[in-house]
């Protein structure tokens, strides 16, 4: 059963093209990981593979729409999913209206166990990105 989860919208203090470029290359995600976690992650321009809690998880870029959206899909994960990042110009010049949409094939049990955690994670990423763009990093913003 397909589950759709949308993050809250956050205003990020960067132009859409600047923010887009930070996410276009999967190798850039490595900089957000603590040193002890990097050993379990491999990335190239299009893909990222990791071992998380004993599970192999892979993500690859499915489509790049310059400066407005990047779509990712699973590439060897315990369940099928797609993830889209949106970089829309905000009403304030020089800022981006950023949000994330996740579509996942979760059975009823998985949805009950992790559905709310996925919503929290997406909202936390949107909030954390907005805070980081202003030079603030929330204390609980950890991967």
N, C-alpha and C positions, 0 to 999 in steps of 0.2 A: 504494500500500500504506500503510495507516494505521500510524503510529508513535506510541506512547504513551510519554511521559517524565514521571516524577514527581520533583519535587525532594525533598530531605531535609526533614524537619520541623524548624522552628526555633521556639524560645520567644522571643516578642517581649514586651518589658516595657511593653505597652500593652493596655488593655481591647479586646476584639474590636470593639466599636462605634466606638472611636476610630480603630483601624487601618482598619476598613472605610471610614470616611468619608474617609480620605486617598486611597483608590483609586477611589471612586465617581464622581468627576468627572475626565474625561480631561485637562482643563486642568492638573490638579495634577501630571501627569507632567513638565510643562515645567520645574518647579523643580529636577528632578534632573539636567537637562542642562547641560553647560558652555555658556557664552554663545555660543561660536563654532558650536555645533551647533543652537541654537534657531532660526536663520534658515531651516533646512531642515525645520522642523516646524510644523504647524498643528493646533490642537485646539479642540474645543468640548466641551460636556458629555458627549456620547455617542461622539465619534469622535476619532481621532488619525491624521494623515497625515504621512508623512515621506519624504524621499529619503535612502536609505542606499546608499552605494557605487554610485550611479547608478540604483538601483532605486526605484520608487515603492512604498511599503508603507503600507497602511491597516489600522487596527484599529478595531472598534466594539464597544460593549457590547451583548451579546445578551440578558443577563438579570442582574438584581440581586436577590439574596435578602438583605434587610436584615440586616446585621451578621453574616452567616455565609458568603456566597459571592458572587463576581462572575464572570460568564462573558463572555469576549471572543471575537470571531470575526474572521477576516480580512475586510478591506474593500478589496480591490485589493492583493494581495500576489503574489509569484512562485509561491507554493504555498498550498493550502488548509490552514487550521489553526484550532484553537480553544484557548483558554487559560482556565483556571479558577484563581482565587485563593480559598483557603479560610481562614477566620478562626474557628477553634474555640476555645472557652474552654479554657485550660490548667488543669491540676490546681492550680496556684498561683494564688491570687486576684489579679486585676488584670493577668493576662498572657494572651497568645494563642498557641495552637499554630497556626502559619502554615505553609502549604505551597502549592505550585503544581503543576498538572497541565497538560501540553501534549499535544494530539493533532494530528498533522500528516500530510498526505498527501505523503510523500516517496518518490521512486523509489529504487531500490537505490543508484544512484550518489550521490544527494543524502544518503541516510542514511549512507553510508560517509564522505562528506566532512564532514558537519556534525552527525551524531548525537551524538557525544561532546561536541562544543562546546556543543550545546544543553543537555545534561545539566549540564555545568560552569556554564553561564550561569544555569540555574534554581537550582542549589545556591548559587551566588555571590549571587544576589538574596536568597534566603532567609537566608543567613548575614549578608549586609550589612544587611538590615532589622533582624535581631535585634541586631546590634552598634550600629547607629544609634540604636535605641530605648534603649540604655544609654549613649548619648553617645560611643560609640567608632565610628569609621569606618575600616574596614580600608584600608590604603594602596592595595591593588589594586582597590578598589571604585570603578570608573569605568565610565561607559557609552560 
